[in-house]
Amino acid sequence: MKEKVSALTAAINKLPQHAIDMQHHVNGGMYARTGFIPAGMVITGCTHKTDHISVLVGDATLTLGESVERLTGYNVLPTKKGMTRALYAHSDCWLTTIVKTDKTDLIEIENDVIETPEALQTRNPELTVNTVVLIGD
């Protein structure tokens, strides 16, 4: 499945790119990245270096390991190190990824948890990004 997602990513990267509104929260040794994915959008994610949790709210078809499934409503998805996801949003969706970290700097966190952090929207200056970073006490 990882090869299929990589091929989809390569195809998507040839198309005009659209920013996803993102919120980043760092608190209590955890980092949460939440993106709003409008209906009709196809996205692919980066490969994570660690196990993590993803939370999907909405109606989307996405890769889950070696399968592709349509999920609706509220879904908590354990994600193993090395997995990469592709997602098609049938409705507006919110996708949150939660990872354990001892870092508080967004760039350091991304470098620690993502295999190719340079592919992230936060590293792409041509995209207009509505990004909010909140650091807890």
Accessible surface in RSA format (square Angstrom, percent):
REM  Atomic radii and reference values for relative SASA: ProtOr
REM  Chains: A
REM  Algorithm: Lee & Richards
REM  Probe-radius: 1.40
REM  Slices: 20
REM RES _ NUM      All-atoms   Total-Side   Main-Chain    Non-polar    All polar
REM                ABS   REL    ABS   REL    ABS   REL    ABS   REL    ABS   REL
RES MET A   1    38.19  19.8  19.89  13.2  18.30  43.6  16.29  13.8  21.90  29.0
RES LYS A   2    87.00  42.4  82.94  50.9   4.06   9.7  61.01  54.9  25.99  27.7
RES GLU A   3   134.28  77.1 125.99  95.3   8.30  19.8  71.65 138.6  62.63  51.1
RES LYS A   4   148.54  72.5 139.67  85.7   8.87  21.1  89.77  80.8  58.77  62.6
RES VAL A   5     2.64   1.7   1.74   1.6   0.90   2.2   2.64   2.3   0.00   0.0
RES SER A   6    63.93  54.0  54.24  72.4   9.70  22.3  34.48  73.4  29.45  41.3
RES ALA A   7    65.40  60.1  51.16  78.9  14.24  32.4  59.50  83.8   5.90  15.6
RES LEU A   8    67.13  37.4  62.13  44.4   5.01  12.6  66.37  46.6   0.77   2.1
RES THR A   9    40.22  28.6  40.22  40.8   0.00   0.0  37.42  50.3   2.80   4.2
RES ALA A  10    54.43  50.0  46.53  71.8   7.90  18.0  52.40  73.8   2.04   5.4
RES ALA A  11    52.78  48.5  46.21  71.3   6.57  15.0  48.72  68.6   4.06  10.8
RES ILE A  12    30.09  17.1  29.95  22.3   0.14   0.3  30.04  21.6   0.06   0.2
RES ASN A  13    95.24  65.7  71.97  69.5  23.27  56.0  22.71  54.7  72.52  70.1
RES LYS A  14   177.78  86.7 139.57  85.6  38.20  91.0  91.89  82.7  85.88  91.5
RES LEU A  15   110.34  61.4 103.83  74.3   6.50  16.3 105.36  74.0   4.98  13.4
RES PRO A  16   109.53  79.8  88.80  80.9  20.73  75.4 101.00  83.4   8.53  53.0
RES GLN A  17    77.12  43.1  53.79  39.3  23.33  55.6  30.00  63.9  47.12  35.7
RES HIS A  18   125.77  68.7 107.05  74.4  18.72  47.9  68.73  70.8  57.04  66.4
RES ALA A  19    34.32  31.6  10.84  16.7  23.49  53.4  10.84  15.3  23.49  62.2
RES ILE A  20    23.69  13.5  22.75  16.9   0.94   2.3  23.69  17.1   0.00   0.0
RES ASP A  21    71.01  49.7  65.69  65.4   5.32  12.6  15.87  37.4  55.14  55.0
RES MET A  22    22.57  11.7  21.13  14.0   1.43   3.4  21.40  18.2   1.17   1.5
RES GLN A  23    87.27  48.8  87.27  63.8   0.00   0.0  14.50  30.9  72.76  55.2
RES HIS A  24     0.00   0.0   0.00   0.0   0.00   0.0   0.00   0.0   0.00   0.0
RES HIS A  25    65.36  35.7  64.33  44.7   1.03   2.6  44.06  45.4  21.30  24.8
RES VAL A  26     5.19   3.4   4.20   3.8   0.99   2.4   4.20   3.6   0.99   2.7
RES ASN A  27    82.60  57.0  77.08  74.5   5.52  13.3  21.26  51.2  61.34  59.3
RES GLY A  28    68.51  84.5   0.00   N/A  68.51  84.5  39.93 109.6  28.58  64.0
RES GLY A  29    38.13  47.0   0.00   N/A  38.13  47.0  25.81  70.8  12.33  27.6
RES MET A  30   101.13  52.4 100.29  66.4   0.85   2.0  70.20  59.7  30.93  41.0
RES TYR A  31     5.91   2.8   5.91   3.4   0.00   0.0   5.91   4.4   0.00   0.0
RES ALA A  32    21.28  19.6  20.52  31.7   0.77   1.7  20.52  28.9   0.77   2.0
RES ARG A  33    28.23  11.9  27.02  13.8   1.21   2.9  21.38  29.2   6.86   4.2
RES THR A  34    31.29  22.3  29.77  30.2   1.52   3.6  21.72  29.2   9.57  14.5
RES GLY A  35     5.18   6.4   0.00   N/A   5.18   6.4   4.22  11.6   0.96   2.1
RES PHE A  36    58.34  29.2  57.09  35.4   1.25   3.2  57.09  34.6   1.25   3.6
RES ILE A  37     1.99   1.1   1.99   1.5   0.00   0.0   1.99   1.4   0.00   0.0
RES PRO A  38    47.56  34.7  47.56  43.4   0.00   0.0  47.56  39.3   0.00   0.0
RES ALA A  39    55.66  51.2  33.13  51.1  22.53  51.2  33.44  47.1  22.22  58.9
RES GLY A  40    46.98  57.9   0.00   N/A  46.98  57.9  23.05  63.3  23.93  53.6
RES MET A  41    37.79  19.6  30.31  20.1   7.47  17.8  35.36  30.1   2.42   3.2
RES VAL A  42    60.13  39.6  46.34  41.9  13.79  33.2  46.34  40.3  13.79  37.4
RES ILE A  43    32.22  18.3  29.44  21.9   2.79   6.7  32.22  23.2   0.00   0.0
RES THR A  44    32.50  23.1   6.62   6.7  25.89  61.7   0.11   0.2  32.39  49.0
RES GLY A  45    35.26  43.5   0.00   N/A  35.26  43.5  26.81  73.6   8.46  18.9
RES CYS A  46    29.50  22.3  13.63  15.2  15.87  37.3   6.35  16.1  23.15  25.0
RES THR A  47    13.20   9.4  11.45  11.6   1.75   4.2   2.45   3.3  10.75  16.3
RES HIS A  48    22.56  12.3  22.56  15.7   0.00   0.0   9.57   9.9  12.99  15.1
RES LYS A  49    83.89  40.9  76.23  46.8   7.66  18.2  43.16  38.9  40.73  43.4
RES THR A  50    53.80  38.3  50.95  51.6   2.86   6.8  52.85  71.0   0.96   1.4
RES ASP A  51    82.87  58.0  65.31  65.0  17.56  41.5  30.26  71.2  52.61  52.5
RES HIS A  52    15.34   8.4   4.64   3.2  10.69  27.4   7.90   8.1   7.44   8.7
RES ILE A  53    68.36  38.9  68.36  50.9   0.00   0.0  68.36  49.2   0.00   0.0
RES SER A  54     4.22   3.6   4.22   5.6   0.00   0.0   0.21   0.4   4.02   5.6
RES VAL A  55    21.10  13.9  20.28  18.4   0.82   2.0  20.28  17.6   0.82   2.2
RES LEU A  56     0.00   0.0   0.00   0.0   0.00   0.0   0.00   0.0   0.00   0.0
RES VAL A  57    57.30  37.7  57.30  51.9   0.00   0.0  57.30  49.8   0.00   0.0
RES GLY A  58    14.44  17.8   0.00   N/A  14.44  17.8  14.01  38.4   0.43   1.0
RES ASP A  59    28.04  19.6  28.04  27.9   0.00   0.0   9.53  22.4  18.51  18.5
RES ALA A  60     0.00   0.0   0.00   0.0   0.00   0.0   0.00   0.0   0.00   0.0
RES THR A  61    37.37  26.6  35.15  35.6   2.22   5.3  30.09  40.4   7.28  11.0
RES LEU A  62     1.85   1.0   0.00   0.0   1.85   4.7   1.85   1.3   0.00   0.0
RES THR A  63     8.68   6.2   8.56   8.7   0.12   0.3   8.41  11.3   0.27   0.4
RES LEU A  64    38.42  21.4  28.02  20.0  10.41  26.2  30.13  21.2   8.30  22.3
RES GLY A  65    32.16  39.7   0.00   N/A  32.16  39.7  25.04  68.7   7.12  15.9
RES GLU A  66   140.69  80.8 115.85  87.6  24.83  59.1  67.95 131.4  72.73  59.4
RES SER A  67    47.53  40.2  41.89  55.9   5.64  13.0  42.12  89.7   5.41   7.6
RES VAL A  68    86.90  57.2  59.29  53.7  27.62  66.5  59.29  51.5  27.62  74.9
RES GLU A  69    79.20  45.5  73.39  55.5   5.81  13.8  26.00  50.3  53.20  43.4
RES ARG A  70   139.29  58.5 110.17  56.2  29.12  69.3  43.00  58.8  96.29  58.4
RES LEU A  71    28.91  16.1  27.10  19.4   1.82   4.6  28.91  20.3   0.00   0.0
RES THR A  72    88.45  62.9  71.28  72.3  17.17  40.9  37.94  51.0  50.51  76.4
RES GLY A  73    42.18  52.0   0.00   N/A  42.18  52.0  38.12 104.6   4.06   9.1
RES TYR A  74   149.03  69.6 123.40  70.2  25.63  66.7  92.61  69.6  56.42  69.5
RES ASN A  75    28.69  19.8  24.72  23.9   3.98   9.6   5.24  12.6  23.46  22.7
RES VAL A  76    80.09  52.7  57.69  52.2  22.40  54.0  57.69  50.1  22.40  60.8
RES LEU A  77    17.01   9.5  16.86  12.1   0.16   0.4  17.01  11.9   0.00   0.0
RES PRO A  78   104.51  76.2  89.51  81.6  15.00  54.5  89.60  74.0  14.92  92.7
RES THR A  79     4.83   3.4   2.52   2.6   2.31   5.5   2.76   3.7   2.07   3.1
RES LYS A  80   134.26  65.5 134.26  82.4   0.01   0.0  89.61  80.7  44.66  47.6
RES LYS A  81   141.10  68.8 122.65  75.3  18.45  43.9  65.88  59.3  75.22  80.1
RES GLY A  82    23.71  29.2   0.00   N/A  23.71  29.2  18.14  49.8   5.57  12.5
RES MET A  83    42.18  21.8  34.16  22.6   8.02  19.1  31.29  26.6  10.88  14.4
RES THR A  84    18.32  13.0   8.61   8.7   9.70  23.1   9.28  12.5   9.04  13.7
RES ARG A  85    24.66  10.4  22.63  11.5   2.03   4.8  20.38  27.9   4.28   2.6
RES ALA A  86    10.72   9.9   9.29  14.3   1.43   3.3  10.08  14.2   0.64   1.7
RES LEU A  87     5.36   3.0   2.58   1.8   2.78   7.0   4.42   3.1   0.94   2.5
RES TYR A  88    87.67  40.9  86.54  49.2   1.13   2.9  52.22  39.2  35.45  43.7
RES ALA A  89     0.00   0.0   0.00   0.0   0.00   0.0   0.00   0.0   0.00   0.0
RES HIS A  90    64.01  35.0  36.64  25.5  27.37  70.0  27.37  28.2  36.64  42.6
RES SER A  91    40.99  34.6  37.96  50.7   3.04   7.0  37.29  79.4   3.70   5.2
RES ASP A  92    66.00  46.2  58.43  58.2   7.57  17.9  11.82  27.8  54.18  54.0
RES CYS A  93     0.00   0.0   0.00   0.0   0.00   0.0   0.00   0.0   0.00   0.0
RES TRP A  94   115.87  46.5 115.51  55.9   0.36   0.8  96.78  51.6  19.09  31.0
RES LEU A  95    29.99  16.7  26.66  19.1   3.33   8.4  26.66  18.7   3.33   9.0
RES THR A  96    25.06  17.8  25.04  25.4   0.02   0.0  12.06  16.2  13.00  19.6
RES THR A  97    18.63  13.3  18.48  18.7   0.15   0.4   3.50   4.7  15.13  22.9
RES ILE A  98    55.37  31.5  52.74  39.3   2.63   6.4  52.74  38.0   2.63   7.2
RES VAL A  99     3.92   2.6   1.22   1.1   2.70   6.5   3.92   3.4   0.00   0.0
RES LYS A 100   183.64  89.6 163.74 100.5  19.90  47.4 107.14  96.4  76.50  81.5
RES THR A 101    13.80   9.8   2.72   2.8  11.09  26.4  10.61  14.3   3.19   4.8
RES ASP A 102   129.64  90.8  93.89  93.5  35.75  84.5  49.06 115.5  80.58  80.4
RES LYS A 103    68.28  33.3  63.14  38.7   5.14  12.2  37.11  33.4  31.17  33.2
RES THR A 104    84.40  60.0  76.43  77.5   7.97  19.0  43.39  58.3  41.01  62.0
RES ASP A 105    67.97  47.6  61.05  60.8   6.92  16.4  23.90  56.2  44.08  44.0
RES LEU A 106    25.94  14.4  22.01  15.7   3.93   9.9  22.03  15.5   3.91  10.5
RES ILE A 107    79.56  45.3  79.52  59.2   0.05   0.1  79.52  57.3   0.05   0.1
RES GLU A 108    81.31  46.7  79.35  60.0   1.96   4.7  26.48  51.2  54.83  44.8
RES ILE A 109     0.00   0.0   0.00   0.0   0.00   0.0   0.00   0.0   0.00   0.0
RES GLU A 110     0.28   0.2   0.28   0.2   0.00   0.0   0.28   0.5   0.00   0.0
RES ASN A 111    63.39  43.7  57.92  56.0   5.47  13.2  20.70  49.8  42.69  41.3
RES ASP A 112    62.55  43.8  49.69  49.5  12.86  30.4  17.35  40.8  45.20  45.1
RES VAL A 113     6.16   4.1   6.16   5.6   0.00   0.0   6.16   5.4   0.00   0.0
RES ILE A 114     6.88   3.9   6.88   5.1   0.00   0.0   6.88   5.0   0.00   0.0
RES GLU A 115    87.64  50.3  64.67  48.9  22.96  54.7  18.44  35.7  69.19  56.5
RES THR A 116    61.66  43.9  61.58  62.4   0.08   0.2  52.20  70.1   9.46  14.3
RES PRO A 117    18.34  13.4  18.34  16.7   0.00   0.0  18.34  15.1   0.00   0.0
RES GLU A 118   119.67  68.7 103.69  78.4  15.98  38.0  63.54 122.9  56.12  45.8
RES ALA A 119    69.14  63.6  34.28  52.9  34.86  79.3  44.62  62.8  24.52  65.0
RES LEU A 120    18.48  10.3  16.39  11.7   2.09   5.3  18.31  12.9   0.16   0.4
RES GLN A 121    26.66  14.9  17.64  12.9   9.02  21.5  15.32  32.6  11.34   8.6
RES THR A 122    40.12  28.5   7.25   7.4  32.86  78.3  12.05  16.2  28.06  42.4
RES ARG A 123    65.55  27.5  40.30  20.5  25.25  60.1  27.56  37.7  38.00  23.0
RES ASN A 124    41.74  28.8  35.62  34.4   6.12  14.7   8.47  20.4  33.26  32.1
RES PRO A 125   121.74  88.7  84.50  77.0  37.24 135.4  97.78  80.7  23.96 148.9
RES GLU A 126   143.26  82.2 107.48  81.3  35.78  85.2  71.23 137.8  72.03  58.8
RES LEU A 127    31.13  17.3  22.26  15.9   8.87  22.3  23.42  16.4   7.71  20.8
RES THR A 128   127.06  90.4 109.49 111.0  17.57  41.9  81.32 109.2  45.74  69.1
RES VAL A 129    44.34  29.2  15.84  14.3  28.50  68.7  15.98  13.9  28.36  76.9
RES ASN A 130    90.19  62.2  81.63  78.9   8.56  20.6  23.79  57.2  66.41  64.2
RES THR A 131    49.45  35.2  21.46  21.8  27.99  66.7  20.45  27.5  29.00  43.8
RES VAL A 132    58.87  38.7  55.44  50.2   3.43   8.3  58.87  51.2   0.00   0.0
RES VAL A 133    64.99  42.8  38.77  35.1  26.22  63.2  38.77  33.7  26.22  71.1
RES LEU A 134    87.49  48.7  84.63  60.5   2.86   7.2  86.38  60.7   1.11   3.0
RES ILE A 135    90.73  51.6  60.26  44.9  30.47  73.4  60.64  43.7  30.09  81.7
RES GLY A 136    35.30  43.5   0.00   N/A  35.30  43.5  19.07  52.3  16.23  36.4
RES ASP A 137   187.58 131.4 122.11 121.5  65.47 154.8  71.99 169.4 115.58 115.3
END  Absolute sums over single chains surface
CHAIN  1 A     7693.7       6123.1       1570.6       4658.1       3035.6
END  Absolute sums over all chains
TOTAL          7693.7       6123.1       1570.6       4658.1       3035.6
